[in-house]
Amino acid sequence: MTARANSRQQEQKRQQRRAYRLLGLFSAVWIVGVATVWLFTWPPTTQIYDATYYAGQRDCRARYAGNYERVERCINLFNLQYLRSRNGHAISGFLVALFPPLLGWFALHIRFKSNDSR
């Protein structure tokens, strides 16, 4: 291996390390930013979910006052909607926080793997 080829490989390795460090820094900033926004939007959003859930329960009890089975089915439906909304909010926050950094890591990995094969 010649000195020129060795120095070119070392320069490529430096560029790779620099790219991964920059991506790591931007990923950390992105994740902290999304987590901060998510934490500030979580309490008001869950208050809306809770209010809708309890209003639905009251409505079920008033609408189907004499029929216990229908009241339970109606409450179960509102319980399912409540859990779906709350868990969907949590999962979407998680995906928004992690998907762009993971996509960046994957893109760098593919880019540098294709450069290594040359």
Chimera marker file (.cmm) of the C-alpha trace (Angstrom):
<marker_set name="trace">
<marker id="1" x="0.000" y="0.000" z="0.000" r="1" g="1" b="0" radius="0.5"/>
<marker id="2" x="1.432" y="3.338" z="-0.979" r="1" g="1" b="0" radius="0.5"/>
<marker id="3" x="1.712" y="6.371" z="1.226" r="1" g="1" b="0" radius="0.5"/>
<marker id="4" x="-0.790" y="8.276" z="-0.941" r="1" g="1" b="0" radius="0.5"/>
<marker id="5" x="-3.439" y="5.535" z="-0.609" r="1" g="1" b="0" radius="0.5"/>
<marker id="6" x="-2.797" y="5.329" z="3.126" r="1" g="1" b="0" radius="0.5"/>
<marker id="7" x="-3.190" y="9.088" z="3.591" r="1" g="1" b="0" radius="0.5"/>
<marker id="8" x="-6.398" y="9.039" z="1.512" r="1" g="1" b="0" radius="0.5"/>
<marker id="9" x="-7.833" y="6.304" z="3.713" r="1" g="1" b="0" radius="0.5"/>
<marker id="10" x="-6.888" y="8.246" z="6.824" r="1" g="1" b="0" radius="0.5"/>
<marker id="11" x="-8.616" y="11.348" z="5.436" r="1" g="1" b="0" radius="0.5"/>
<marker id="12" x="-11.737" y="9.296" z="4.694" r="1" g="1" b="0" radius="0.5"/>
<marker id="13" x="-11.720" y="7.938" z="8.228" r="1" g="1" b="0" radius="0.5"/>
<marker id="14" x="-11.413" y="11.494" z="9.610" r="1" g="1" b="0" radius="0.5"/>
<marker id="15" x="-14.352" y="12.591" z="7.464" r="1" g="1" b="0" radius="0.5"/>
<marker id="16" x="-16.392" y="9.656" z="8.675" r="1" g="1" b="0" radius="0.5"/>
<marker id="17" x="-15.641" y="10.415" z="12.324" r="1" g="1" b="0" radius="0.5"/>
<marker id="18" x="-16.473" y="14.085" z="11.812" r="1" g="1" b="0" radius="0.5"/>
<marker id="19" x="-19.756" y="13.221" z="10.073" r="1" g="1" b="0" radius="0.5"/>
<marker id="20" x="-20.759" y="10.806" z="12.838" r="1" g="1" b="0" radius="0.5"/>
<marker id="21" x="-19.858" y="13.341" z="15.537" r="1" g="1" b="0" radius="0.5"/>
<marker id="22" x="-21.893" y="16.070" z="13.847" r="1" g="1" b="0" radius="0.5"/>
<marker id="23" x="-24.817" y="13.709" z="13.407" r="1" g="1" b="0" radius="0.5"/>
<marker id="24" x="-24.510" y="12.672" z="17.044" r="1" g="1" b="0" radius="0.5"/>
<marker id="25" x="-24.561" y="16.303" z="18.161" r="1" g="1" b="0" radius="0.5"/>
<marker id="26" x="-27.534" y="17.188" z="15.969" r="1" g="1" b="0" radius="0.5"/>
<marker id="27" x="-29.340" y="14.014" z="17.040" r="1" g="1" b="0" radius="0.5"/>
<marker id="28" x="-28.916" y="14.885" z="20.693" r="1" g="1" b="0" radius="0.5"/>
<marker id="29" x="-30.177" y="18.436" z="20.114" r="1" g="1" b="0" radius="0.5"/>
<marker id="30" x="-33.120" y="17.117" z="18.057" r="1" g="1" b="0" radius="0.5"/>
<marker id="31" x="-34.120" y="14.520" z="20.669" r="1" g="1" b="0" radius="0.5"/>
<marker id="32" x="-33.881" y="17.003" z="23.548" r="1" g="1" b="0" radius="0.5"/>
<marker id="33" x="-35.895" y="19.569" z="21.575" r="1" g="1" b="0" radius="0.5"/>
<marker id="34" x="-38.640" y="17.114" z="20.645" r="1" g="1" b="0" radius="0.5"/>
<marker id="35" x="-38.753" y="15.726" z="24.188" r="1" g="1" b="0" radius="0.5"/>
<marker id="36" x="-39.115" y="19.240" z="25.588" r="1" g="1" b="0" radius="0.5"/>
<marker id="37" x="-41.967" y="20.087" z="23.232" r="1" g="1" b="0" radius="0.5"/>
<marker id="38" x="-43.603" y="16.736" z="23.917" r="1" g="1" b="0" radius="0.5"/>
<marker id="39" x="-43.370" y="17.177" z="27.691" r="1" g="1" b="0" radius="0.5"/>
<marker id="40" x="-44.986" y="20.613" z="27.472" r="1" g="1" b="0" radius="0.5"/>
<marker id="41" x="-47.817" y="19.341" z="25.265" r="1" g="1" b="0" radius="0.5"/>
<marker id="42" x="-48.416" y="16.137" z="27.242" r="1" g="1" b="0" radius="0.5"/>
<marker id="43" x="-50.338" y="17.536" z="30.278" r="1" g="1" b="0" radius="0.5"/>
<marker id="44" x="-52.827" y="19.677" z="28.292" r="1" g="1" b="0" radius="0.5"/>
<marker id="45" x="-53.400" y="16.881" z="25.819" r="1" g="1" b="0" radius="0.5"/>
<marker id="46" x="-54.033" y="14.288" z="28.510" r="1" g="1" b="0" radius="0.5"/>
<marker id="47" x="-56.427" y="16.709" z="30.237" r="1" g="1" b="0" radius="0.5"/>
<marker id="48" x="-58.435" y="16.825" z="27.011" r="1" g="1" b="0" radius="0.5"/>
<marker id="49" x="-58.369" y="13.019" z="26.771" r="1" g="1" b="0" radius="0.5"/>
<marker id="50" x="-59.441" y="12.708" z="30.421" r="1" g="1" b="0" radius="0.5"/>
<marker id="51" x="-62.270" y="15.236" z="30.032" r="1" g="1" b="0" radius="0.5"/>
<marker id="52" x="-63.579" y="13.447" z="26.946" r="1" g="1" b="0" radius="0.5"/>
<marker id="53" x="-63.367" y="10.096" z="28.700" r="1" g="1" b="0" radius="0.5"/>
<marker id="54" x="-65.250" y="11.191" z="31.825" r="1" g="1" b="0" radius="0.5"/>
<marker id="55" x="-67.863" y="13.095" z="29.796" r="1" g="1" b="0" radius="0.5"/>
<marker id="56" x="-68.401" y="9.953" z="27.730" r="1" g="1" b="0" radius="0.5"/>
<marker id="57" x="-68.824" y="7.854" z="30.864" r="1" g="1" b="0" radius="0.5"/>
<marker id="58" x="-71.422" y="10.270" z="32.220" r="1" g="1" b="0" radius="0.5"/>
<marker id="59" x="-73.226" y="10.252" z="28.900" r="1" g="1" b="0" radius="0.5"/>
<marker id="60" x="-73.273" y="6.443" z="28.824" r="1" g="1" b="0" radius="0.5"/>
<marker id="61" x="-74.733" y="6.259" z="32.305" r="1" g="1" b="0" radius="0.5"/>
<marker id="62" x="-77.392" y="8.848" z="31.443" r="1" g="1" b="0" radius="0.5"/>
<marker id="63" x="-78.265" y="7.388" z="28.036" r="1" g="1" b="0" radius="0.5"/>
<marker id="64" x="-78.523" y="3.733" z="29.073" r="1" g="1" b="0" radius="0.5"/>
<marker id="65" x="-79.659" y="4.188" z="32.680" r="1" g="1" b="0" radius="0.5"/>
<marker id="66" x="-81.634" y="0.985" z="33.020" r="1" g="1" b="0" radius="0.5"/>
<marker id="67" x="-79.470" y="-1.382" z="30.994" r="1" g="1" b="0" radius="0.5"/>
<marker id="68" x="-76.283" y="-2.358" z="32.813" r="1" g="1" b="0" radius="0.5"/>
<marker id="69" x="-74.785" y="-4.327" z="29.899" r="1" g="1" b="0" radius="0.5"/>
<marker id="70" x="-75.140" y="-1.437" z="27.464" r="1" g="1" b="0" radius="0.5"/>
<marker id="71" x="-73.632" y="0.977" z="29.990" r="1" g="1" b="0" radius="0.5"/>
<marker id="72" x="-70.613" y="-1.289" z="30.385" r="1" g="1" b="0" radius="0.5"/>
<marker id="73" x="-70.173" y="-1.687" z="26.612" r="1" g="1" b="0" radius="0.5"/>
<marker id="74" x="-70.421" y="2.067" z="26.117" r="1" g="1" b="0" radius="0.5"/>
<marker id="75" x="-67.885" y="2.746" z="28.886" r="1" g="1" b="0" radius="0.5"/>
<marker id="76" x="-65.566" y="0.108" z="27.419" r="1" g="1" b="0" radius="0.5"/>
<marker id="77" x="-65.780" y="1.884" z="24.073" r="1" g="1" b="0" radius="0.5"/>
<marker id="78" x="-64.775" y="5.192" z="25.671" r="1" g="1" b="0" radius="0.5"/>
<marker id="79" x="-61.997" y="3.406" z="27.555" r="1" g="1" b="0" radius="0.5"/>
<marker id="80" x="-60.682" y="2.010" z="24.274" r="1" g="1" b="0" radius="0.5"/>
<marker id="81" x="-60.809" y="5.448" z="22.617" r="1" g="1" b="0" radius="0.5"/>
<marker id="82" x="-59.053" y="7.021" z="25.607" r="1" g="1" b="0" radius="0.5"/>
<marker id="83" x="-56.225" y="4.483" z="25.619" r="1" g="1" b="0" radius="0.5"/>
<marker id="84" x="-55.837" y="4.695" z="21.850" r="1" g="1" b="0" radius="0.5"/>
<marker id="85" x="-55.576" y="8.481" z="21.893" r="1" g="1" b="0" radius="0.5"/>
<marker id="86" x="-53.183" y="8.641" z="24.836" r="1" g="1" b="0" radius="0.5"/>
<marker id="87" x="-50.924" y="5.847" z="23.619" r="1" g="1" b="0" radius="0.5"/>
<marker id="88" x="-50.980" y="7.215" z="20.074" r="1" g="1" b="0" radius="0.5"/>
<marker id="89" x="-49.763" y="10.566" z="21.386" r="1" g="1" b="0" radius="0.5"/>
<marker id="90" x="-46.956" y="8.871" z="23.317" r="1" g="1" b="0" radius="0.5"/>
<marker id="91" x="-45.866" y="6.669" z="20.409" r="1" g="1" b="0" radius="0.5"/>
<marker id="92" x="-45.945" y="9.512" z="17.881" r="1" g="1" b="0" radius="0.5"/>
<marker id="93" x="-43.742" y="11.627" z="20.168" r="1" g="1" b="0" radius="0.5"/>
<marker id="94" x="-41.294" y="8.751" z="20.428" r="1" g="1" b="0" radius="0.5"/>
<marker id="95" x="-41.218" y="8.253" z="16.652" r="1" g="1" b="0" radius="0.5"/>
<marker id="96" x="-40.809" y="11.955" z="15.886" r="1" g="1" b="0" radius="0.5"/>
<marker id="97" x="-37.899" y="12.084" z="18.331" r="1" g="1" b="0" radius="0.5"/>
<marker id="98" x="-36.046" y="9.044" z="17.020" r="1" g="1" b="0" radius="0.5"/>
<marker id="99" x="-36.895" y="8.631" z="13.335" r="1" g="1" b="0" radius="0.5"/>
<marker id="100" x="-34.846" y="11.534" z="11.846" r="1" g="1" b="0" radius="0.5"/>
<marker id="101" x="-31.641" y="10.666" z="13.782" r="1" g="1" b="0" radius="0.5"/>
<marker id="102" x="-31.973" y="6.987" z="12.914" r="1" g="1" b="0" radius="0.5"/>
<marker id="103" x="-32.542" y="7.871" z="9.286" r="1" g="1" b="0" radius="0.5"/>
<marker id="104" x="-29.402" y="10.030" z="9.364" r="1" g="1" b="0" radius="0.5"/>
<marker id="105" x="-27.325" y="7.247" z="10.921" r="1" g="1" b="0" radius="0.5"/>
<marker id="106" x="-28.611" y="4.800" z="8.324" r="1" g="1" b="0" radius="0.5"/>
<marker id="107" x="-27.829" y="7.204" z="5.457" r="1" g="1" b="0" radius="0.5"/>
<marker id="108" x="-24.269" y="7.777" z="6.708" r="1" g="1" b="0" radius="0.5"/>
<marker id="109" x="-23.752" y="4.075" z="7.183" r="1" g="1" b="0" radius="0.5"/>
<marker id="110" x="-24.875" y="3.334" z="3.616" r="1" g="1" b="0" radius="0.5"/>
<marker id="111" x="-22.776" y="6.192" z="2.228" r="1" g="1" b="0" radius="0.5"/>
<marker id="112" x="-19.601" y="5.140" z="3.966" r="1" g="1" b="0" radius="0.5"/>
<marker id="113" x="-20.121" y="1.454" z="3.216" r="1" g="1" b="0" radius="0.5"/>
<marker id="114" x="-20.404" y="2.255" z="-0.487" r="1" g="1" b="0" radius="0.5"/>
<marker id="115" x="-17.179" y="4.309" z="-0.262" r="1" g="1" b="0" radius="0.5"/>
<marker id="116" x="-15.362" y="1.454" z="1.507" r="1" g="1" b="0" radius="0.5"/>
<marker id="117" x="-16.235" y="-1.028" z="-1.236" r="1" g="1" b="0" radius="0.5"/>
<marker id="118" x="-14.447" y="1.029" z="-3.911" r="1" g="1" b="0" radius="0.5"/>
<link id1="1" id2="2" r="1" g="1" b="0" radius="0.2"/>
<link id1="2" id2="3" r="1" g="1" b="0" radius="0.2"/>
<link id1="3" id2="4" r="1" g="1" b="0" radius="0.2"/>
<link id1="4" id2="5" r="1" g="1" b="0" radius="0.2"/>
<link id1="5" id2="6" r="1" g="1" b="0" radius="0.2"/>
<link id1="6" id2="7" r="1" g="1" b="0" radius="0.2"/>
<link id1="7" id2="8" r="1" g="1" b="0" radius="0.2"/>
<link id1="8" id2="9" r="1" g="1" b="0" radius="0.2"/>
<link id1="9" id2="10" r="1" g="1" b="0" radius="0.2"/>
<link id1="10" id2="11" r="1" g="1" b="0" radius="0.2"/>
<link id1="11" id2="12" r="1" g="1" b="0" radius="0.2"/>
<link id1="12" id2="13" r="1" g="1" b="0" radius="0.2"/>
<link id1="13" id2="14" r="1" g="1" b="0" radius="0.2"/>
<link id1="14" id2="15" r="1" g="1" b="0" radius="0.2"/>
<link id1="15" id2="16" r="1" g="1" b="0" radius="0.2"/>
<link id1="16" id2="17" r="1" g="1" b="0" radius="0.2"/>
<link id1="17" id2="18" r="1" g="1" b="0" radius="0.2"/>
<link id1="18" id2="19" r="1" g="1" b="0" radius="0.2"/>
<link id1="19" id2="20" r="1" g="1" b="0" radius="0.2"/>
<link id1="20" id2="21" r="1" g="1" b="0" radius="0.2"/>
<link id1="21" id2="22" r="1" g="1" b="0" radius="0.2"/>
<link id1="22" id2="23" r="1" g="1" b="0" radius="0.2"/>
<link id1="23" id2="24" r="1" g="1" b="0" radius="0.2"/>
<link id1="24" id2="25" r="1" g="1" b="0" radius="0.2"/>
<link id1="25" id2="26" r="1" g="1" b="0" radius="0.2"/>
<link id1="26" id2="27" r="1" g="1" b="0" radius="0.2"/>
<link id1="27" id2="28" r="1" g="1" b="0" radius="0.2"/>
<link id1="28" id2="29" r="1" g="1" b="0" radius="0.2"/>
<link id1="29" id2="30" r="1" g="1" b="0" radius="0.2"/>
<link id1="30" id2="31" r="1" g="1" b="0" radius="0.2"/>
<link id1="31" id2="32" r="1" g="1" b="0" radius="0.2"/>
<link id1="32" id2="33" r="1" g="1" b="0" radius="0.2"/>
<link id1="33" id2="34" r="1" g="1" b="0" radius="0.2"/>
<link id1="34" id2="35" r="1" g="1" b="0" radius="0.2"/>
<link id1="35" id2="36" r="1" g="1" b="0" radius="0.2"/>
<link id1="36" id2="37" r="1" g="1" b="0" radius="0.2"/>
<link id1="37" id2="38" r="1" g="1" b="0" radius="0.2"/>
<link id1="38" id2="39" r="1" g="1" b="0" radius="0.2"/>
<link id1="39" id2="40" r="1" g="1" b="0" radius="0.2"/>
<link id1="40" id2="41" r="1" g="1" b="0" radius="0.2"/>
<link id1="41" id2="42" r="1" g="1" b="0" radius="0.2"/>
<link id1="42" id2="43" r="1" g="1" b="0" radius="0.2"/>
<link id1="43" id2="44" r="1" g="1" b="0" radius="0.2"/>
<link id1="44" id2="45" r="1" g="1" b="0" radius="0.2"/>
<link id1="45" id2="46" r="1" g="1" b="0" radius="0.2"/>
<link id1="46" id2="47" r="1" g="1" b="0" radius="0.2"/>
<link id1="47" id2="48" r="1" g="1" b="0" radius="0.2"/>
<link id1="48" id2="49" r="1" g="1" b="0" radius="0.2"/>
<link id1="49" id2="50" r="1" g="1" b="0" radius="0.2"/>
<link id1="50" id2="51" r="1" g="1" b="0" radius="0.2"/>
<link id1="51" id2="52" r="1" g="1" b="0" radius="0.2"/>
<link id1="52" id2="53" r="1" g="1" b="0" radius="0.2"/>
<link id1="53" id2="54" r="1" g="1" b="0" radius="0.2"/>
<link id1="54" id2="55" r="1" g="1" b="0" radius="0.2"/>
<link id1="55" id2="56" r="1" g="1" b="0" radius="0.2"/>
<link id1="56" id2="57" r="1" g="1" b="0" radius="0.2"/>
<link id1="57" id2="58" r="1" g="1" b="0" radius="0.2"/>
<link id1="58" id2="59" r="1" g="1" b="0" radius="0.2"/>
<link id1="59" id2="60" r="1" g="1" b="0" radius="0.2"/>
<link id1="60" id2="61" r="1" g="1" b="0" radius="0.2"/>
<link id1="61" id2="62" r="1" g="1" b="0" radius="0.2"/>
<link id1="62" id2="63" r="1" g="1" b="0" radius="0.2"/>
<link id1="63" id2="64" r="1" g="1" b="0" radius="0.2"/>
<link id1="64" id2="65" r="1" g="1" b="0" radius="0.2"/>
<link id1="65" id2="66" r="1" g="1" b="0" radius="0.2"/>
<link id1="66" id2="67" r="1" g="1" b="0" radius="0.2"/>
<link id1="67" id2="68" r="1" g="1" b="0" radius="0.2"/>
<link id1="68" id2="69" r="1" g="1" b="0" radius="0.2"/>
<link id1="69" id2="70" r="1" g="1" b="0" radius="0.2"/>
<link id1="70" id2="71" r="1" g="1" b="0" radius="0.2"/>
<link id1="71" id2="72" r="1" g="1" b="0" radius="0.2"/>
<link id1="72" id2="73" r="1" g="1" b="0" radius="0.2"/>
<link id1="73" id2="74" r="1" g="1" b="0" radius="0.2"/>
<link id1="74" id2="75" r="1" g="1" b="0" radius="0.2"/>
<link id1="75" id2="76" r="1" g="1" b="0" radius="0.2"/>
<link id1="76" id2="77" r="1" g="1" b="0" radius="0.2"/>
<link id1="77" id2="78" r="1" g="1" b="0" radius="0.2"/>
<link id1="78" id2="79" r="1" g="1" b="0" radius="0.2"/>
<link id1="79" id2="80" r="1" g="1" b="0" radius="0.2"/>
<link id1="80" id2="81" r="1" g="1" b="0" radius="0.2"/>
<link id1="81" id2="82" r="1" g="1" b="0" radius="0.2"/>
<link id1="82" id2="83" r="1" g="1" b="0" radius="0.2"/>
<link id1="83" id2="84" r="1" g="1" b="0" radius="0.2"/>
<link id1="84" id2="85" r="1" g="1" b="0" radius="0.2"/>
<link id1="85" id2="86" r="1" g="1" b="0" radius="0.2"/>
<link id1="86" id2="87" r="1" g="1" b="0" radius="0.2"/>
<link id1="87" id2="88" r="1" g="1" b="0" radius="0.2"/>
<link id1="88" id2="89" r="1" g="1" b="0" radius="0.2"/>
<link id1="89" id2="90" r="1" g="1" b="0" radius="0.2"/>
<link id1="90" id2="91" r="1" g="1" b="0" radius="0.2"/>
<link id1="91" id2="92" r="1" g="1" b="0" radius="0.2"/>
<link id1="92" id2="93" r="1" g="1" b="0" radius="0.2"/>
<link id1="93" id2="94" r="1" g="1" b="0" radius="0.2"/>
<link id1="94" id2="95" r="1" g="1" b="0" radius="0.2"/>
<link id1="95" id2="96" r="1" g="1" b="0" radius="0.2"/>
<link id1="96" id2="97" r="1" g="1" b="0" radius="0.2"/>
<link id1="97" id2="98" r="1" g="1" b="0" radius="0.2"/>
<link id1="98" id2="99" r="1" g="1" b="0" radius="0.2"/>
<link id1="99" id2="100" r="1" g="1" b="0" radius="0.2"/>
<link id1="100" id2="101" r="1" g="1" b="0" radius="0.2"/>
<link id1="101" id2="102" r="1" g="1" b="0" radius="0.2"/>
<link id1="102" id2="103" r="1" g="1" b="0" radius="0.2"/>
<link id1="103" id2="104" r="1" g="1" b="0" radius="0.2"/>
<link id1="104" id2="105" r="1" g="1" b="0" radius="0.2"/>
<link id1="105" id2="106" r="1" g="1" b="0" radius="0.2"/>
<link id1="106" id2="107" r="1" g="1" b="0" radius="0.2"/>
<link id1="107" id2="108" r="1" g="1" b="0" radius="0.2"/>
<link id1="108" id2="109" r="1" g="1" b="0" radius="0.2"/>
<link id1="109" id2="110" r="1" g="1" b="0" radius="0.2"/>
<link id1="110" id2="111" r="1" g="1" b="0" radius="0.2"/>
<link id1="111" id2="112" r="1" g="1" b="0" radius="0.2"/>
<link id1="112" id2="113" r="1" g="1" b="0" radius="0.2"/>
<link id1="113" id2="114" r="1" g="1" b="0" radius="0.2"/>
<link id1="114" id2="115" r="1" g="1" b="0" radius="0.2"/>
<link id1="115" id2="116" r="1" g="1" b="0" radius="0.2"/>
<link id1="116" id2="117" r="1" g="1" b="0" radius="0.2"/>
<link id1="117" id2="118" r="1" g="1" b="0" radius="0.2"/>
</marker_set>
